[in-house]
């Protein structure tokens, strides 16, 4: 059987925006066996993907460490006819070189003049094309791009349903992701507080979501919304997060991994964009709305940064609660869940 290997090692959003490559490969090569190589910890994203036959975890700090570990990894991957390297970093290049496939296609982030322009502060890839189209450019197929797909682990769903029942009962349940890794992508805490209060007034149940680093924000928000039933969550692991997102009726989230994950799970998502470009990074899914201000300085960054170059952070501070709420209400209305 023809063996194909896709490499996108990390991270959540990047892997999901690369997942349409597996969908198109399945259409182009229905007879092929498709393996995906991800970094250890990300397997849950693709474990139940309908177009991926096998997920191999790259344990580069453990059993796959060093030259001997690379040989172990190659033995686990086996003979491969073609590699699609969507990572294009040292580790993926070493795997490709060691496997010696008959064909190798590599996604190069910037070429020629694009590199020079980026060095001069005019990064042309900030605005697009969208990352899904960039990933699919490695393949020959044409036509509408497949959507990113994620499927929650059925074994994680009972616990997630119980979690939802506990804080939402029969009410529509909305998740608010109050954090983001890069400071410039964060929406101010006061805005989250107002949005959460408005949702609760309208009879929606609210889950405050974030990583461990957002625990203080979540607790402060919970304290300010005393008396309301809130489902705070920040530590269920990737499989647990997928299952919980799959149980929500909608998510409001900055441009970050959970937004891509919820969209790929088919959940309605309002994505908040400020320093980064939705033309390049908007989540793809059946029901995605983008909330963003049309500022001349935006986008200023490909992935977000620690501080606003202008010192104002207007892109997120001035993005109003009314605007975000209107997008959320629109998505819920389409689902027949209007508050
Ligand atoms: S420069 Fe503009 S887009 Fe960038 S962080 Fe500041 S306000 Fe936002």
py3Dmol code that shows the C-alpha trace and the ligand (Angstrom):
import py3Dmol

protein = """\
ATOM      1  CA  UNK A   1       0.000   0.000   0.000  1.00  0.00           C
ATOM      2  CA  UNK A   2       1.205   3.526  -0.755  1.00  0.00           C
ATOM      3  CA  UNK A   3       2.501   5.164   2.410  1.00  0.00           C
ATOM      4  CA  UNK A   4       2.200   8.947   2.747  1.00  0.00           C
ATOM      5  CA  UNK A   5       3.531  10.986   5.642  1.00  0.00           C
ATOM      6  CA  UNK A   6       2.347  14.454   6.693  1.00  0.00           C
ATOM      7  CA  UNK A   7       4.532  16.384   9.146  1.00  0.00           C
ATOM      8  CA  UNK A   8       3.116  19.260  11.154  1.00  0.00           C
ATOM      9  CA  UNK A   9       4.483  18.878  14.641  1.00  0.00           C
ATOM     10  CA  UNK A  10       2.847  21.737  16.516  1.00  0.00           C
ATOM     11  CA  UNK A  11       0.904  23.677  17.696  1.00  0.00           C
ATOM     12  CA  UNK A  12      -2.893  23.362  18.110  1.00  0.00           C
ATOM     13  CA  UNK A  13      -4.002  25.992  15.572  1.00  0.00           C
ATOM     14  CA  UNK A  14      -1.247  25.198  13.081  1.00  0.00           C
ATOM     15  CA  UNK A  15      -1.997  21.467  13.128  1.00  0.00           C
ATOM     16  CA  UNK A  16      -5.719  22.067  12.657  1.00  0.00           C
ATOM     17  CA  UNK A  17      -5.187  24.506   9.788  1.00  0.00           C
ATOM     18  CA  UNK A  18      -2.959  21.861   8.208  1.00  0.00           C
ATOM     19  CA  UNK A  19      -5.552  19.097   8.650  1.00  0.00           C
ATOM     20  CA  UNK A  20      -7.304  19.862   5.311  1.00  0.00           C
ATOM     21  CA  UNK A  21      -4.143  18.481   3.676  1.00  0.00           C
ATOM     22  CA  UNK A  22      -5.132  15.037   4.966  1.00  0.00           C
ATOM     23  CA  UNK A  23      -8.672  15.541   3.662  1.00  0.00           C
ATOM     24  CA  UNK A  24      -7.461  16.447   0.191  1.00  0.00           C
ATOM     25  CA  UNK A  25      -4.849  13.673   0.138  1.00  0.00           C
ATOM     26  CA  UNK A  26      -7.621  11.203   0.939  1.00  0.00           C
ATOM     27  CA  UNK A  27      -9.535  12.465  -2.122  1.00  0.00           C
ATOM     28  CA  UNK A  28      -6.475  12.460  -4.380  1.00  0.00           C
ATOM     29  CA  UNK A  29      -5.054   9.144  -3.170  1.00  0.00           C
ATOM     30  CA  UNK A  30      -7.955   7.080  -1.805  1.00  0.00           C
ATOM     31  CA  UNK A  31      -5.811   3.937  -1.765  1.00  0.00           C
ATOM     32  CA  UNK A  32      -3.023   5.457   0.316  1.00  0.00           C
ATOM     33  CA  UNK A  33      -2.252   4.944   4.003  1.00  0.00           C
ATOM     34  CA  UNK A  34      -1.817   8.382   5.587  1.00  0.00           C
ATOM     35  CA  UNK A  35       0.381   8.830   8.661  1.00  0.00           C
ATOM     36  CA  UNK A  36       0.712  12.149  10.520  1.00  0.00           C
ATOM     37  CA  UNK A  37       3.754  12.983  12.659  1.00  0.00           C
ATOM     38  CA  UNK A  38       3.063  15.374  15.567  1.00  0.00           C
ATOM     39  CA  UNK A  39       4.973  16.328  18.672  1.00  0.00           C
ATOM     40  CA  UNK A  40       4.234  14.287  21.786  1.00  0.00           C
ATOM     41  CA  UNK A  41       1.111  15.705  23.442  1.00  0.00           C
ATOM     42  CA  UNK A  42      -0.788  16.691  20.298  1.00  0.00           C
ATOM     43  CA  UNK A  43      -1.997  13.230  19.228  1.00  0.00           C
ATOM     44  CA  UNK A  44      -5.562  13.840  20.432  1.00  0.00           C
ATOM     45  CA  UNK A  45      -6.048  16.491  17.725  1.00  0.00           C
ATOM     46  CA  UNK A  46      -5.849  13.924  14.926  1.00  0.00           C
ATOM     47  CA  UNK A  47      -6.521  10.598  16.663  1.00  0.00           C
ATOM     48  CA  UNK A  48     -10.086  10.385  15.294  1.00  0.00           C
ATOM     49  CA  UNK A  49      -9.599  12.353  12.067  1.00  0.00           C
ATOM     50  CA  UNK A  50     -11.468  10.533   9.280  1.00  0.00           C
ATOM     51  CA  UNK A  51      -8.649  10.978   6.732  1.00  0.00           C
ATOM     52  CA  UNK A  52      -5.707  10.074   8.990  1.00  0.00           C
ATOM     53  CA  UNK A  53      -4.943   6.369   9.332  1.00  0.00           C
ATOM     54  CA  UNK A  54      -2.214   6.652  11.952  1.00  0.00           C
ATOM     55  CA  UNK A  55      -0.810   9.335  14.259  1.00  0.00           C
ATOM     56  CA  UNK A  56       2.800   8.969  15.385  1.00  0.00           C
ATOM     57  CA  UNK A  57       4.017  11.078  18.315  1.00  0.00           C
ATOM     58  CA  UNK A  58       7.530  12.523  18.016  1.00  0.00           C
ATOM     59  CA  UNK A  59       8.989  12.162  21.520  1.00  0.00           C
ATOM     60  CA  UNK A  60      12.028  14.306  20.741  1.00  0.00           C
ATOM     61  CA  UNK A  61      12.932  14.813  24.409  1.00  0.00           C
ATOM     62  CA  UNK A  62      12.583  11.110  25.189  1.00  0.00           C
ATOM     63  CA  UNK A  63      12.861   7.956  23.134  1.00  0.00           C
ATOM     64  CA  UNK A  64      13.351   9.825  19.824  1.00  0.00           C
ATOM     65  CA  UNK A  65      16.131  12.042  21.159  1.00  0.00           C
ATOM     66  CA  UNK A  66      19.396  12.363  19.239  1.00  0.00           C
ATOM     67  CA  UNK A  67      20.652  10.351  16.225  1.00  0.00           C
ATOM     68  CA  UNK A  68      19.795   7.003  17.835  1.00  0.00           C
ATOM     69  CA  UNK A  69      16.293   8.270  18.634  1.00  0.00           C
ATOM     70  CA  UNK A  70      15.861   9.459  15.048  1.00  0.00           C
ATOM     71  CA  UNK A  71      16.617   5.932  13.850  1.00  0.00           C
ATOM     72  CA  UNK A  72      13.999   4.590  16.281  1.00  0.00           C
ATOM     73  CA  UNK A  73      11.460   7.088  14.932  1.00  0.00           C
ATOM     74  CA  UNK A  74      12.219   6.165  11.321  1.00  0.00           C
ATOM     75  CA  UNK A  75      11.790   2.480  12.163  1.00  0.00           C
ATOM     76  CA  UNK A  76       8.376   3.275  13.679  1.00  0.00           C
ATOM     77  CA  UNK A  77       7.353   5.301  10.624  1.00  0.00           C
ATOM     78  CA  UNK A  78       8.518   2.612   8.186  1.00  0.00           C
ATOM     79  CA  UNK A  79       9.043   3.043   4.441  1.00  0.00           C
ATOM     80  CA  UNK A  80       7.367   6.145   3.048  1.00  0.00           C
ATOM     81  CA  UNK A  81       6.698   7.047  -0.585  1.00  0.00           C
ATOM     82  CA  UNK A  82       6.034  10.751  -0.117  1.00  0.00           C
ATOM     83  CA  UNK A  83       6.478  13.264   2.701  1.00  0.00           C
ATOM     84  CA  UNK A  84       4.518  16.516   3.005  1.00  0.00           C
ATOM     85  CA  UNK A  85       6.572  18.707   5.350  1.00  0.00           C
ATOM     86  CA  UNK A  86       4.332  21.530   6.578  1.00  0.00           C
ATOM     87  CA  UNK A  87       6.683  22.345   9.463  1.00  0.00           C
ATOM     88  CA  UNK A  88       9.939  23.000   7.606  1.00  0.00           C
ATOM     89  CA  UNK A  89      12.127  23.231  10.666  1.00  0.00           C
ATOM     90  CA  UNK A  90      15.333  21.388  11.519  1.00  0.00           C
ATOM     91  CA  UNK A  91      13.607  18.391  13.117  1.00  0.00           C
ATOM     92  CA  UNK A  92      11.177  17.818  10.236  1.00  0.00           C
ATOM     93  CA  UNK A  93      14.005  18.240   7.728  1.00  0.00           C
ATOM     94  CA  UNK A  94      16.102  15.640   9.566  1.00  0.00           C
ATOM     95  CA  UNK A  95      13.196  13.184   9.543  1.00  0.00           C
ATOM     96  CA  UNK A  96      12.739  13.716   5.795  1.00  0.00           C
ATOM     97  CA  UNK A  97      16.448  13.246   5.131  1.00  0.00           C
ATOM     98  CA  UNK A  98      16.574  10.072   7.221  1.00  0.00           C
ATOM     99  CA  UNK A  99      13.478   8.542   5.608  1.00  0.00           C
ATOM    100  CA  UNK A 100      14.680   9.194   2.024  1.00  0.00           C
ATOM    101  CA  UNK A 101      11.207   9.247   0.471  1.00  0.00           C
ATOM    102  CA  UNK A 102      10.770   9.121  -3.307  1.00  0.00           C
ATOM    103  CA  UNK A 103       8.964  12.470  -3.169  1.00  0.00           C
ATOM    104  CA  UNK A 104       9.172  15.339  -0.714  1.00  0.00           C
ATOM    105  CA  UNK A 105       7.104  18.520  -0.701  1.00  0.00           C
ATOM    106  CA  UNK A 106       8.023  21.298   1.705  1.00  0.00           C
ATOM    107  CA  UNK A 107       6.007  24.346   2.721  1.00  0.00           C
ATOM    108  CA  UNK A 108       8.438  27.254   2.675  1.00  0.00           C
ATOM    109  CA  UNK A 109       7.222  30.137   4.836  1.00  0.00           C
ATOM    110  CA  UNK A 110       8.894  32.981   2.913  1.00  0.00           C
ATOM    111  CA  UNK A 111      10.769  32.942  -0.384  1.00  0.00           C
ATOM    112  CA  UNK A 112      13.211  35.368  -2.002  1.00  0.00           C
ATOM    113  CA  UNK A 113      11.913  38.916  -1.798  1.00  0.00           C
ATOM    114  CA  UNK A 114       9.450  37.952   0.952  1.00  0.00           C
ATOM    115  CA  UNK A 115      12.430  37.302   3.235  1.00  0.00           C
ATOM    116  CA  UNK A 116      13.994  40.667   2.369  1.00  0.00           C
ATOM    117  CA  UNK A 117      10.711  42.527   2.883  1.00  0.00           C
ATOM    118  CA  UNK A 118      10.172  40.839   6.259  1.00  0.00           C
ATOM    119  CA  UNK A 119      13.670  41.869   7.360  1.00  0.00           C
ATOM    120  CA  UNK A 120      12.822  45.449   6.354  1.00  0.00           C
ATOM    121  CA  UNK A 121       9.611  45.415   8.416  1.00  0.00           C
ATOM    122  CA  UNK A 122       7.156  44.886   5.519  1.00  0.00           C
ATOM    123  CA  UNK A 123       6.155  41.285   6.028  1.00  0.00           C
ATOM    124  CA  UNK A 124       3.906  40.487   3.062  1.00  0.00           C
ATOM    125  CA  UNK A 125       2.640  37.212   4.502  1.00  0.00           C
ATOM    126  CA  UNK A 126       0.917  38.976   7.423  1.00  0.00           C
ATOM    127  CA  UNK A 127      -2.305  39.428   5.456  1.00  0.00           C
ATOM    128  CA  UNK A 128      -2.621  36.181   3.621  1.00  0.00           C
ATOM    129  CA  UNK A 129      -3.262  34.029   1.773  1.00  0.00           C
ATOM    130  CA  UNK A 130      -4.986  32.050   4.482  1.00  0.00           C
ATOM    131  CA  UNK A 131      -2.872  29.355   6.106  1.00  0.00           C
ATOM    132  CA  UNK A 132      -5.225  26.614   4.872  1.00  0.00           C
ATOM    133  CA  UNK A 133      -4.614  27.681   1.256  1.00  0.00           C
ATOM    134  CA  UNK A 134      -0.872  27.947   1.911  1.00  0.00           C
ATOM    135  CA  UNK A 135      -0.850  24.378   3.258  1.00  0.00           C
ATOM    136  CA  UNK A 136      -2.953  23.053   0.375  1.00  0.00           C
ATOM    137  CA  UNK A 137      -0.603  24.685  -2.143  1.00  0.00           C
ATOM    138  CA  UNK A 138       1.644  21.640  -1.641  1.00  0.00           C
ATOM    139  CA  UNK A 139      -0.949  19.429  -3.323  1.00  0.00           C
ATOM    140  CA  UNK A 140      -2.217  19.251  -6.884  1.00  0.00           C
ATOM    141  CA  UNK A 141      -5.942  19.275  -6.214  1.00  0.00           C
ATOM    142  CA  UNK A 142      -8.092  22.293  -6.958  1.00  0.00           C
ATOM    143  CA  UNK A 143     -11.514  23.410  -5.841  1.00  0.00           C
ATOM    144  CA  UNK A 144     -12.982  24.273  -2.495  1.00  0.00           C
ATOM    145  CA  UNK A 145     -10.617  23.691   0.415  1.00  0.00           C
ATOM    146  CA  UNK A 146     -11.742  21.008   2.874  1.00  0.00           C
ATOM    147  CA  UNK A 147     -12.528  22.375   6.322  1.00  0.00           C
ATOM    148  CA  UNK A 148     -10.276  21.561   9.269  1.00  0.00           C
ATOM    149  CA  UNK A 149     -11.756  18.622  11.143  1.00  0.00           C
ATOM    150  CA  UNK A 150     -11.368  17.550  14.758  1.00  0.00           C
ATOM    151  CA  UNK A 151     -13.290  14.749  16.462  1.00  0.00           C
ATOM    152  CA  UNK A 152     -13.510  14.490  20.232  1.00  0.00           C
ATOM    153  CA  UNK A 153     -12.477  11.225  21.862  1.00  0.00           C
ATOM    154  CA  UNK A 154     -15.731   9.352  22.626  1.00  0.00           C
ATOM    155  CA  UNK A 155     -14.193   8.169  25.918  1.00  0.00           C
ATOM    156  CA  UNK A 156     -13.854  11.791  27.109  1.00  0.00           C
ATOM    157  CA  UNK A 157     -17.408  12.827  26.253  1.00  0.00           C
ATOM    158  CA  UNK A 158     -19.336  11.451  29.281  1.00  0.00           C
ATOM    159  CA  UNK A 159     -17.216  13.498  31.710  1.00  0.00           C
ATOM    160  CA  UNK A 160     -17.549  16.572  29.471  1.00  0.00           C
ATOM    161  CA  UNK A 161     -21.341  16.184  29.273  1.00  0.00           C
ATOM    162  CA  UNK A 162     -21.501  15.923  33.060  1.00  0.00           C
ATOM    163  CA  UNK A 163     -19.357  19.093  33.325  1.00  0.00           C
ATOM    164  CA  UNK A 164     -21.739  20.931  31.029  1.00  0.00           C
ATOM    165  CA  UNK A 165     -24.841  19.659  32.840  1.00  0.00           C
ATOM    166  CA  UNK A 166     -23.356  20.755  36.138  1.00  0.00           C
ATOM    167  CA  UNK A 167     -22.954  24.432  35.223  1.00  0.00           C
ATOM    168  CA  UNK A 168     -25.525  24.850  32.440  1.00  0.00           C
ATOM    169  CA  UNK A 169     -28.376  22.472  33.099  1.00  0.00           C
ATOM    170  CA  UNK A 170     -30.720  22.877  30.121  1.00  0.00           C
ATOM    171  CA  UNK A 171     -29.567  26.411  29.272  1.00  0.00           C
ATOM    172  CA  UNK A 172     -27.475  27.206  26.163  1.00  0.00           C
ATOM    173  CA  UNK A 173     -23.815  27.091  27.208  1.00  0.00           C
ATOM    174  CA  UNK A 174     -21.273  29.651  26.001  1.00  0.00           C
ATOM    175  CA  UNK A 175     -17.521  29.388  26.583  1.00  0.00           C
ATOM    176  CA  UNK A 176     -15.413  32.524  27.051  1.00  0.00           C
ATOM    177  CA  UNK A 177     -11.660  31.961  26.587  1.00  0.00           C
ATOM    178  CA  UNK A 178     -10.222  34.784  28.652  1.00  0.00           C
ATOM    179  CA  UNK A 179      -6.530  34.207  27.887  1.00  0.00           C
ATOM    180  CA  UNK A 180      -4.062  34.056  25.016  1.00  0.00           C
ATOM    181  CA  UNK A 181      -0.370  33.259  25.002  1.00  0.00           C
ATOM    182  CA  UNK A 182       0.661  36.625  23.504  1.00  0.00           C
ATOM    183  CA  UNK A 183      -0.326  39.698  25.513  1.00  0.00           C
ATOM    184  CA  UNK A 184      -1.381  41.731  22.465  1.00  0.00           C
ATOM    185  CA  UNK A 185      -4.058  39.145  21.612  1.00  0.00           C
ATOM    186  CA  UNK A 186      -5.745  39.458  25.004  1.00  0.00           C
ATOM    187  CA  UNK A 187      -9.087  41.211  25.401  1.00  0.00           C
ATOM    188  CA  UNK A 188      -9.268  43.296  28.596  1.00  0.00           C
ATOM    189  CA  UNK A 189     -10.658  41.615  31.701  1.00  0.00           C
ATOM    190  CA  UNK A 190     -13.318  44.347  32.115  1.00  0.00           C
ATOM    191  CA  UNK A 191     -14.676  43.492  28.659  1.00  0.00           C
ATOM    192  CA  UNK A 192     -14.920  39.813  29.517  1.00  0.00           C
ATOM    193  CA  UNK A 193     -16.696  40.699  32.732  1.00  0.00           C
ATOM    194  CA  UNK A 194     -19.302  42.811  30.920  1.00  0.00           C
ATOM    195  CA  UNK A 195     -19.842  40.169  28.233  1.00  0.00           C
ATOM    196  CA  UNK A 196     -20.212  37.390  30.812  1.00  0.00           C
ATOM    197  CA  UNK A 197     -22.698  39.475  32.815  1.00  0.00           C
ATOM    198  CA  UNK A 198     -24.729  40.221  29.693  1.00  0.00           C
ATOM    199  CA  UNK A 199     -24.842  36.549  28.722  1.00  0.00           C
ATOM    200  CA  UNK A 200     -25.943  35.546  32.218  1.00  0.00           C
ATOM    201  CA  UNK A 201     -28.671  38.223  32.239  1.00  0.00           C
ATOM    202  CA  UNK A 202     -29.982  36.776  28.985  1.00  0.00           C
ATOM    203  CA  UNK A 203     -30.284  33.317  30.493  1.00  0.00           C
ATOM    204  CA  UNK A 204     -27.181  31.762  28.979  1.00  0.00           C
ATOM    205  CA  UNK A 205     -24.803  29.617  31.018  1.00  0.00           C
ATOM    206  CA  UNK A 206     -21.173  30.741  30.922  1.00  0.00           C
ATOM    207  CA  UNK A 207     -17.948  28.743  31.149  1.00  0.00           C
ATOM    208  CA  UNK A 208     -14.795  30.777  31.759  1.00  0.00           C
ATOM    209  CA  UNK A 209     -11.910  29.027  30.020  1.00  0.00           C
ATOM    210  CA  UNK A 210      -8.170  29.526  29.925  1.00  0.00           C
ATOM    211  CA  UNK A 211      -4.793  27.984  30.605  1.00  0.00           C
ATOM    212  CA  UNK A 212      -3.158  27.635  34.029  1.00  0.00           C
ATOM    213  CA  UNK A 213      -1.661  31.112  33.544  1.00  0.00           C
ATOM    214  CA  UNK A 214      -5.198  32.539  33.337  1.00  0.00           C
ATOM    215  CA  UNK A 215      -6.307  31.141  36.706  1.00  0.00           C
ATOM    216  CA  UNK A 216      -6.066  34.545  38.440  1.00  0.00           C
ATOM    217  CA  UNK A 217      -8.132  36.238  35.723  1.00  0.00           C
ATOM    218  CA  UNK A 218     -10.745  33.503  35.898  1.00  0.00           C
ATOM    219  CA  UNK A 219     -11.019  33.699  39.668  1.00  0.00           C
ATOM    220  CA  UNK A 220     -11.270  37.507  39.557  1.00  0.00           C
ATOM    221  CA  UNK A 221     -14.047  37.261  36.970  1.00  0.00           C
ATOM    222  CA  UNK A 222     -15.854  34.630  38.999  1.00  0.00           C
ATOM    223  CA  UNK A 223     -15.646  36.827  42.079  1.00  0.00           C
ATOM    224  CA  UNK A 224     -17.096  39.789  40.165  1.00  0.00           C
ATOM    225  CA  UNK A 225     -19.997  37.681  38.931  1.00  0.00           C
ATOM    226  CA  UNK A 226     -20.884  36.238  42.313  1.00  0.00           C
ATOM    227  CA  UNK A 227     -24.135  34.353  42.482  1.00  0.00           C
ATOM    228  CA  UNK A 228     -24.065  33.294  38.852  1.00  0.00           C
ATOM    229  CA  UNK A 229     -23.465  29.658  37.939  1.00  0.00           C
ATOM    230  CA  UNK A 230     -20.196  29.568  36.082  1.00  0.00           C
ATOM    231  CA  UNK A 231     -18.163  26.662  34.842  1.00  0.00           C
ATOM    232  CA  UNK A 232     -14.522  27.646  35.143  1.00  0.00           C
ATOM    233  CA  UNK A 233     -12.055  25.336  33.499  1.00  0.00           C
ATOM    234  CA  UNK A 234      -8.344  25.407  32.851  1.00  0.00           C
ATOM    235  CA  UNK A 235      -6.855  21.968  33.217  1.00  0.00           C
ATOM    236  CA  UNK A 236      -8.484  18.995  31.485  1.00  0.00           C
ATOM    237  CA  UNK A 237      -5.700  18.116  29.028  1.00  0.00           C
ATOM    238  CA  UNK A 238      -6.094  18.340  25.279  1.00  0.00           C
ATOM    239  CA  UNK A 239      -8.544  15.444  24.944  1.00  0.00           C
ATOM    240  CA  UNK A 240     -10.600  16.817  27.830  1.00  0.00           C
ATOM    241  CA  UNK A 241     -10.580  20.316  26.333  1.00  0.00           C
ATOM    242  CA  UNK A 242     -11.763  18.932  22.977  1.00  0.00           C
ATOM    243  CA  UNK A 243     -14.621  17.070  24.620  1.00  0.00           C
ATOM    244  CA  UNK A 244     -15.686  20.101  26.647  1.00  0.00           C
ATOM    245  CA  UNK A 245     -15.569  22.432  23.660  1.00  0.00           C
ATOM    246  CA  UNK A 246     -17.631  19.905  21.717  1.00  0.00           C
ATOM    247  CA  UNK A 247     -20.291  20.166  24.436  1.00  0.00           C
ATOM    248  CA  UNK A 248     -20.613  23.968  24.232  1.00  0.00           C
ATOM    249  CA  UNK A 249     -23.152  25.817  22.091  1.00  0.00           C
ATOM    250  CA  UNK A 250     -20.717  28.616  21.189  1.00  0.00           C
ATOM    251  CA  UNK A 251     -17.266  29.952  22.026  1.00  0.00           C
ATOM    252  CA  UNK A 252     -15.873  33.487  22.189  1.00  0.00           C
ATOM    253  CA  UNK A 253     -12.101  33.423  21.944  1.00  0.00           C
ATOM    254  CA  UNK A 254      -9.070  35.481  20.907  1.00  0.00           C
ATOM    255  CA  UNK A 255      -7.069  34.316  17.886  1.00  0.00           C
ATOM    256  CA  UNK A 256      -5.643  31.189  19.521  1.00  0.00           C
ATOM    257  CA  UNK A 257      -5.714  27.399  19.589  1.00  0.00           C
ATOM    258  CA  UNK A 258      -9.121  26.918  21.286  1.00  0.00           C
ATOM    259  CA  UNK A 259     -10.812  29.041  18.598  1.00  0.00           C
ATOM    260  CA  UNK A 260      -9.432  26.768  15.869  1.00  0.00           C
ATOM    261  CA  UNK A 261     -10.293  23.704  17.912  1.00  0.00           C
ATOM    262  CA  UNK A 262     -13.916  24.676  18.521  1.00  0.00           C
ATOM    263  CA  UNK A 263     -14.373  25.610  14.855  1.00  0.00           C
ATOM    264  CA  UNK A 264     -12.882  22.283  13.728  1.00  0.00           C
ATOM    265  CA  UNK A 265     -15.238  20.516  16.136  1.00  0.00           C
ATOM    266  CA  UNK A 266     -18.103  22.230  14.317  1.00  0.00           C
ATOM    267  CA  UNK A 267     -18.999  24.595  17.158  1.00  0.00           C
ATOM    268  CA  UNK A 268     -19.979  28.250  16.478  1.00  0.00           C
ATOM    269  CA  UNK A 269     -17.046  30.572  17.235  1.00  0.00           C
ATOM    270  CA  UNK A 270     -16.644  34.332  17.601  1.00  0.00           C
ATOM    271  CA  UNK A 271     -12.914  34.979  17.079  1.00  0.00           C
ATOM    272  CA  UNK A 272     -11.453  38.248  18.391  1.00  0.00           C
ATOM    273  CA  UNK A 273      -8.709  39.656  16.188  1.00  0.00           C
ATOM    274  CA  UNK A 274      -6.403  42.603  16.934  1.00  0.00           C
ATOM    275  CA  UNK A 275      -2.680  42.416  16.112  1.00  0.00           C
ATOM    276  CA  UNK A 276      -2.987  39.444  13.758  1.00  0.00           C
ATOM    277  CA  UNK A 277      -4.741  39.023  10.443  1.00  0.00           C
ATOM    278  CA  UNK A 278      -7.996  37.090  10.008  1.00  0.00           C
ATOM    279  CA  UNK A 279      -7.244  36.917   6.274  1.00  0.00           C
ATOM    280  CA  UNK A 280      -4.322  34.704   7.260  1.00  0.00           C
ATOM    281  CA  UNK A 281      -5.436  33.067  10.527  1.00  0.00           C
ATOM    282  CA  UNK A 282      -9.241  33.130  10.938  1.00  0.00           C
ATOM    283  CA  UNK A 283     -10.557  29.805  12.244  1.00  0.00           C
ATOM    284  CA  UNK A 284     -12.245  27.720   9.568  1.00  0.00           C
ATOM    285  CA  UNK A 285     -15.473  25.965  10.433  1.00  0.00           C
ATOM    286  CA  UNK A 286     -19.178  25.826   9.624  1.00  0.00           C
ATOM    287  CA  UNK A 287     -20.063  28.858  11.822  1.00  0.00           C
ATOM    288  CA  UNK A 288     -17.263  31.354  12.424  1.00  0.00           C
ATOM    289  CA  UNK A 289     -17.619  35.113  12.970  1.00  0.00           C
ATOM    290  CA  UNK A 290     -14.683  37.498  13.291  1.00  0.00           C
ATOM    291  CA  UNK A 291     -14.838  40.573  15.536  1.00  0.00           C
ATOM    292  CA  UNK A 292     -12.184  43.109  14.627  1.00  0.00           C
ATOM    293  CA  UNK A 293     -11.572  46.862  14.314  1.00  0.00           C
ATOM    294  CA  UNK A 294     -10.366  48.211  10.941  1.00  0.00           C
ATOM    295  CA  UNK A 295      -7.259  50.000  12.258  1.00  0.00           C
ATOM    296  CA  UNK A 296      -4.463  51.179   9.993  1.00  0.00           C
ATOM    297  CA  UNK A 297      -1.869  49.572  12.294  1.00  0.00           C
ATOM    298  CA  UNK A 298      -3.527  46.138  12.181  1.00  0.00           C
ATOM    299  CA  UNK A 299      -2.170  43.563  11.532  1.00  0.00           C
ATOM    300  CA  UNK A 300       1.183  44.376  13.095  1.00  0.00           C
ATOM    301  CA  UNK A 301       2.314  40.844  13.846  1.00  0.00           C
ATOM    302  CA  UNK A 302       2.109  37.331  12.468  1.00  0.00           C
ATOM    303  CA  UNK A 303       1.508  35.604  15.805  1.00  0.00           C
ATOM    304  CA  UNK A 304       1.008  38.421  18.318  1.00  0.00           C
ATOM    305  CA  UNK A 305       3.638  39.824  20.667  1.00  0.00           C
ATOM    306  CA  UNK A 306       4.284  40.787  24.250  1.00  0.00           C
ATOM    307  CA  UNK A 307       3.565  44.497  23.854  1.00  0.00           C
ATOM    308  CA  UNK A 308       1.841  46.848  21.424  1.00  0.00           C
ATOM    309  CA  UNK A 309       4.464  48.634  19.265  1.00  0.00           C
ATOM    310  CA  UNK A 310       2.422  51.845  19.585  1.00  0.00           C
ATOM    311  CA  UNK A 311       1.805  51.448  23.296  1.00  0.00           C
ATOM    312  CA  UNK A 312      -1.969  51.842  22.904  1.00  0.00           C
ATOM    313  CA  UNK A 313      -3.285  48.294  22.353  1.00  0.00           C
ATOM    314  CA  UNK A 314      -6.273  49.993  20.764  1.00  0.00           C
ATOM    315  CA  UNK A 315      -7.062  46.975  18.572  1.00  0.00           C
ATOM    316  CA  UNK A 316      -8.305  45.008  21.582  1.00  0.00           C
ATOM    317  CA  UNK A 317      -9.100  47.741  24.101  1.00  0.00           C
ATOM    318  CA  UNK A 318     -11.453  49.523  21.685  1.00  0.00           C
ATOM    319  CA  UNK A 319     -13.071  46.326  20.432  1.00  0.00           C
ATOM    320  CA  UNK A 320     -16.398  46.845  22.163  1.00  0.00           C
ATOM    321  CA  UNK A 321     -18.520  44.417  24.131  1.00  0.00           C
ATOM    322  CA  UNK A 322     -21.533  45.407  21.985  1.00  0.00           C
ATOM    323  CA  UNK A 323     -19.732  44.350  18.806  1.00  0.00           C
ATOM    324  CA  UNK A 324     -18.678  40.986  20.217  1.00  0.00           C
ATOM    325  CA  UNK A 325     -22.081  40.359  21.778  1.00  0.00           C
ATOM    326  CA  UNK A 326     -23.818  41.094  18.453  1.00  0.00           C
ATOM    327  CA  UNK A 327     -21.651  38.497  16.684  1.00  0.00           C
ATOM    328  CA  UNK A 328     -22.377  35.953  19.415  1.00  0.00           C
ATOM    329  CA  UNK A 329     -26.115  36.631  19.319  1.00  0.00           C
ATOM    330  CA  UNK A 330     -26.062  36.216  15.532  1.00  0.00           C
ATOM    331  CA  UNK A 331     -24.384  32.819  15.768  1.00  0.00           C
ATOM    332  CA  UNK A 332     -26.740  31.622  18.506  1.00  0.00           C
ATOM    333  CA  UNK A 333     -29.751  32.777  16.475  1.00  0.00           C
ATOM    334  CA  UNK A 334     -28.539  30.712  13.530  1.00  0.00           C
ATOM    335  CA  UNK A 335     -28.434  27.704  15.869  1.00  0.00           C
ATOM    336  CA  UNK A 336     -31.956  28.447  17.094  1.00  0.00           C
ATOM    337  CA  UNK A 337     -30.566  29.445  20.513  1.00  0.00           C
ATOM    338  CA  UNK A 338     -31.181  33.205  20.480  1.00  0.00           C
ATOM    339  CA  UNK A 339     -31.127  34.652  24.008  1.00  0.00           C
TER     340      UNK A 339
END
"""
ligand_1 = """\
8
LIG
S 0.067 48.279 16.715
Fe -2.121 48.307 16.387
S -2.635 46.196 15.851
Fe -0.607 46.166 16.789
S -0.969 45.708 18.962
Fe -0.887 47.951 18.713
S -3.012 48.619 18.429
Fe -2.903 46.396 18.061
"""
view = py3Dmol.view(width=600, height=400)
view.addModel(protein, "pdb")
view.setStyle({"model": 0}, {"cartoon": {"style": "trace"}})
view.addModel(ligand_1, "xyz")
view.setStyle({"model": 1}, {"stick": {}})
view.zoomTo()
view.show()
